[in-house]
Amino acid sequence: MKPLKLLLVAGEVSGDQHAAALLDALRSRVELAVLGLGGDLCAARGMRLLAHQKDLAVVGLVEALSKVRLARRLIHRLVDEAVAQRVDGAVLIDSPDFNLPLARRLARAGIRVVFYVSPQVWAWRSGRARTLTSIGEAVLVLFAFEKRWYEERGLGSRVTWVGHPLVDEAEKELRETAPPPPDGTRRLVLMPGSRSGEIRRHLPVMRQAVELLARAHRLEVVLIRAASVSEPLLDELAGPLLSQWRVVTGPHLALLASADVLLVASGTATVEGLLARVPMVVVYKVNALTFFLGKQLIKVPHVAMANLVSGADGVRTVPELLQREATPERVAAAAAAFLEDPVLALRTRERLGRGAADLGQPGAAERTADAVLKALAPKSSLS
């Protein structure tokens, strides 16, 4: 049989992780040839990169304007390559502001599209849901509530809940426990983000919060460094304190599970915190205009996914400190509450554990691979 040819687009660090797991699962089923936009994990699996995801790595509506021309050129190149290579289909992961215009052009060129990781249509710009389900052969979602949301609007026929790939990572990494911190010491973990802009906004606040907390608590501070973040940037923003911290790159869920509290930028990292059942303080800062526009558009009560899946009763499981609220003093106070109140910390761990059910069972990558193959199968074979 000839190999399955795919165009794959993963514009985010988390998308690169999901794509890598998907490629592994697909290769266990079919011979595969893949090209597109991704990161180091995709490249390591033999994907031919037409562009690296770091070229488009920005956060926010206003920030994205700086990438508009680059995005347009890249969309043209991806479509041209997909047509020239006669790909069997395209798998587009998240990044809706890039992937929806790309999907329209691919559809006009006769290339079938699968959307993997639904844009947050349930939070804002819900009109995109109809576009996704009309263009896409399939829309593959990570969370159970997303499938329900589409079904409630009569759009569920092409939507499949495949579960979250991080569940598999958690199952593997949490089989072993991390060594505890030294006696009398509390473990504080920092996850300031995966893009340089996020790091610049969040790490100084977290660093100052650590300094405040250290006045009353003996701390072991662990900084989780995403592979996309350079060490010189951390040196610049953390200063002399960095030499006193433990910096970890790579698997870290067991370490999170052993922590007393996590200071984390909103995003996929809060899902990792949820799976590790660690009390966390969510911090997020963006351009002021981006935040203003977002407040007008967003329709959900929480920003952090950990709160959305564990706070179904409307009560936040963990505090969210956004924009001007994200001061070192408030971050330190929220973290101190977990350090000083064991009942609050235990209750928070329990609520996070209940929320984890919305992420599904292990095997997400395999279910996703099966759904992709079904969506892109020749029509005649489905009779």
N, C-alpha and C positions, 0 to 999 in steps of 0.2 A: 504494500500500500504506500502511496505517496505520503509524505509528511503533512501534517496539519500546519498551515501557515497562518500565523496570527500577527496582527498589529496589537501591541499592548501599550497602554499609557498609564503610568503611575507617577503622578506629579508631586507626591508628598513622601516624606520618610516612612510614614506608616503605610502608605500605598505600596512602597517598595517592599516592605516586609510581607504584606498580603500577597503581592504579585509573586514573590519568591516562593512562598508556600504553594501557591496555585501552580506555578511552573513545575515544581517538584511533583505535585499530584498528577498533572497532565502528562508528564513524561513517563510516569509509571503506567499510563494507559495507552498512549499513542506516540508515534514519532513526531517530533515537533520542530518547527522553525519559527523563531520569534524576532520581531524587530519593533522599534518604537522608542518611547521616552520612559526612562526609569532611573534607578540609582545603582549603587555598587552591588547590591544583592542580586538584582536582575542581571547585571553584567556578568557576575560570577557564575550565573546559570546559563551562560551562552547566548543571552539576548543581545542582538546587534543594536547598540544605542545610536539613534539618530540625534539625540540630545540628552544631556544629563538633567535630572530633575532639579539640581541645585540652581540651574539657570532660571527657573521659574519660581523659586522658593520665596514667596512673600506671604504676609498675613494681612488681611483687611482689604476693604473696598478701595480706599484711597491709595494704599500702597501698590495695589495691583495695576493702577494706571501706568506706572513706570514700565510695565512689562507688556503693554498692549501691542506695540509694534512687533516685538519679538514673538509674542504668542501668535499673531496673525501669520507671520512668516513660517513659523514652525507648523502651524495647522496646514498650510499649503504643502509644506514638504512632506508631512506625514501622509496626507491624502495621496499625493503624487507617488510616493514610494509604495503605499498600499495597493494602488492601482497597478503600478509597474510590476510589482511582485505577485499580483493576483492572489492576494491573501484570501483565506476562507472566511475571515471575519475579524472583528476588532473587540477587544476587551478593554473597556475604559473604566478606570478605578478612581472614584471620587472626583475631586477638582472640577466641579460643575461649570465654573466660569470659563474654563478651557475646554472641557470635554463636551459640553452641549453644542457649542458652535462646530467643534470637530465632528461630532456625531451627525449633525445635519449634512455636512459636506460628504461624509462617508456614505450616508444613506442615499444622497443624490447620485453618488458614483456606483451605487448598487452593492455596497459592502454592508453585510449584516453586522449589527452592533449588540453587544451585551454590556450592560452597565453593572459594575460590581462595586458595592458600597454606595448606597443611595445617597444623593445630596440630602441635606437636612430640610426637605420640603415640608416636614411637619413643624418646623420651627419658623420658616420664613420663605417667601416666594413660592407658595404652595402651587401656583399655576404651572410650575415646572414638572409637577408629577404627571400631568396629562401628556406633556411632551416626552418625558422619559418612557412612558408606557406605550406611546404611539410609535416612536422611533425604534426603541429597543426590542429585540427579539425576547430579551429577558431582563429583568431588574432584580439583582441579587442583593438582599439586605442582610445586615449583621444582627439586628436586634428584633426580638419578637414583636415589640410594640410598633415597629415600622410596617410590618406585614399587616397588622390589624388596622393601622392608619389608612393604608391603601385600600383595603377591603371595605372599610366604612364609607369610602367615596366611590365605590364601584369600579376601582382600578386594580383589583388584586389578581386578575387572571394571568398576567405575565410576571407577577412578583413572587419570588421564592425566598423564604427565610432560610439561609444556609448556616447561620450562627457565626460567632466571632472566632477568627483564627487564634487570638490570644488565649483562648481556653485551652488549646493544645499545648501552647508554650507553658501555661500555668501548670497543667497536669504534669509535664516533664520536670519543670524547675522546682516545683513545690514538693516533689517526692523526698527531697533532702532539705534539712533545715540549715540555715546559716548560723555560724557561731554567734552567740550573744555578745553584746558589748561588754567591756570590762565591768566588774562589780561597781555599783554605785553610779554608773554612767548611763545616760539615756541616748538611744540612737535616733538621730535626726537626719532624714534623707532629703536632698534637694534635687528636684527635676525641673530646671528652669526653661526647658524647651529644646527644640531640635534645629532651629534656624537662628542665624546670627542676630536678626532683629529682635526675636523673642528673648534671647540671652541678654542682650543689651538692656532691655526693658525690665526683665525680671530678676536677674542675678544680683544687681546692686541692692535691690529691696530685700531679697532673701539674705544676702550677706549681713546687712545691717540688723535684720531681725535676729539672725544667729548671735550677733554681738550682744543684743539686748537679752536674749534668752540665757546666754552664758553667764550673766550676772547672778542668776538664781539657780542654774542647773549645770551639772557636769555633763557635757555633751560629747558624744562621738559624732562628728558630722561627716556624712557620706554624700558626695556629689556624683550623680549619674550623668556621664558625658555621652551624649549621642555621637555616633560615628561621624556625623556631618559637622560637628562642632570642633573647631581648632583649639589646641592647647594654648597658643598665644592669646586668643580671645579670652579664655578663662583666666589666664595670668593677668591680663589687663583689667578685668572687671572684679575679680576676687581679691587681687592684691596679695599681701603677705599671708593672709589667712589661708590661701590655697595650700600652702605647704603644711598646714596643720590638719587639713582635711584629707580624707581618703577619697580618691577619684577612681570611679569604676566605669569601665566600658565593657559592654557585652551583657550576658544574662544577669538579671538582677532581681527577679521576682522573689526569690527566696530571701534576699536581703531586705526587700520591702516588707515581706511578711514578718521579719524579725525586728522591724523598726517600731519605735514608739509613736512617731509622727512623721508625715511627709509634707513638705512644702512643694507644690506642683503647679506648673502652668497648665491651664485648661487645654484639653485635647485628649489624644489617645492615652497619654500617661495617666489620666484619671481612671481609665478603664483598667490599666495595670494595677493601680492602687486599689481599685475595687476587688479585683481578683485576688490580691494579696491580703485583703481585709485590713488595710492599714488606715488608721485615722489620718485625715489629710486636711490641709488648708489650701484651697484653690486660689491662685493668683492669676490675674490677667490684665494686661495693659496693651492698648493699641493706639494708633493715631486718634486724636480727639474727634475729628470729623467722622472717621470710621465708626467710632463708638456711638456718636450721636445718631448716625444713619441706622446703625444696627438696632438701637433702642426703639426706633420708629417701626422697624420691620419685624423684629423677632417676636414670636407669639408664645413662647414657652416660658415657664416660671424660673427655670434654672439654666445656667450656661454649661456647667460641667456634666458630661455624660454620666458620671458616677451618681450624680444627684437625680438625673432624669430617670434612670432605671431603678434606683433604690428608694426614691422619694415619691412613690406613686400617691401617697396620701397628701401630697402638696407641701410636706415639711422637708426642708433640706436636711440631708444626712450629714453633710460636711459644709463648713462655711465657704462662701465664695466672696473674695475681695477683689473688686474690679475697679480699674481706673484710679480715681482719687482716693477710693477706699483702700487701695493696695499700698498702704504706708508700712514702714518697718514696725511701727508701734502696734498697729492693728494685727499685722501678721504674727508678730511675737505673742500678742495677747491671746489670739485664737489657738496658736500652737501650745501655749502654756496651759490653756484649759484642758487639753488632752493629757498633758504631762502630769497635771496636778489633780485630775479627777478621774480615778480609775473606773468609776461607774459610767461616766460619759464615754470613755474610751471603749469599754466593753460593749455598751449599747450601740456605738457607732460601728464597731466590727460586725455585730450581729445584723444590723440593717444592710451593710454592704454585702454580707453573705447572702441575704435574701434577694438582693438586686442582681446578684450574679446569675440567677436562673434565666434572666432575660437574654443572656449571651449564648445560651444553648449548650449542647453537649460537645465533647471532643469530636473531631472529624470534619471541621468546617472546610478545610482545604479540599478534602476528598469530595464532599457534597458540592462544593463550588465547581470543581473540575467536571463532575458528572452533569451539572446544570449547564455549563458552558458547552460541553460536547453535544448535549441534547438540543440546545438552542441553535447551534451552528451545523447540525447534521444536515446532509442533503435532504431536501424535501421529499424526494421519492422514497427515502429509507424509512420515513415515518408513517407510511401507509399500513 
